Amino acid sequence: MNEPKRADSYRLSEGEKKCEWKDSANEKMANSGTLVINKEDHTMGNLIRMQLLRDKQVKFAGYIHPHPLIHKIELRVQTLDRALSTPMQVGSEGVRE
């Protein structure tokens, strides 16, 4: 059948990283970046987004889950212009908390 294996939704493939950081320096949003988290869904995306929004240095935090069969979330973080931390530092701290 065409049904994907259930383990593919939570088990990382060989050589696949859990988290990757995409620098968004050349995009339209200043002080922003995208954290791609593999093998996660809306549950983890919403938890991390809410934790990031508690930080006073964060101007925007949001995520997308591109497709139900693609097991990754893309978390966009934008910090204030006067923030002492970079989006990468704030995003990493939000994941740790």
Residue pairs with C-beta under 8 A, 6 or more apart in sequence:
4 69
8 71
9 39
9 71
10 39
10 71
11 39
12 18
12 38
12 39
16 38
17 38
18 37
18 38
18 39
19 35
19 36
19 37
19 38
19 95
20 35
20 36
20 38
21 33
21 34
21 35
21 36
21 88
21 91
22 33
22 34
22 35
22 36
23 33
23 88
24 32
24 33
24 34
24 76
24 87
29 60
29 76
29 78
30 78
30 81
31 59
31 78
31 79
31 80
31 81
31 83
31 86
31 87
32 60
32 76
32 77
32 78
32 79
32 87
33 76
33 77
33 86
33 87
33 88
33 91
34 74
34 75
34 76
34 77
35 74
35 75
35 77
35 91
35 95
36 72
36 73
36 74
36 75
37 44
37 45
37 48
37 72
37 73
37 75
37 95
38 71
38 72
39 71
39 72
40 71
40 72
40 73
41 65
41 71
41 73
42 65
42 73
44 73
45 63
45 65
45 73
45 75
46 63
48 61
48 63
48 75
48 94
48 95
49 61
49 62
49 63
49 75
51 94
51 97
52 58
52 61
52 75
52 77
52 90
52 91
52 94
53 61
55 90
55 93
55 94
57 79
57 80
57 83
57 84
57 85
57 90
58 77
58 78
58 79
58 80
58 90
59 78
59 79
59 80
60 76
60 77
60 78
61 75
61 76
61 77
61 78
61 94
62 75
62 76
63 73
63 74
63 75
63 76
64 73
64 74
64 76
65 72
65 73
66 72
66 74
75 91
77 87
77 90
77 91
77 94
78 87
79 85
79 86
79 87
79 90
83 90
85 93
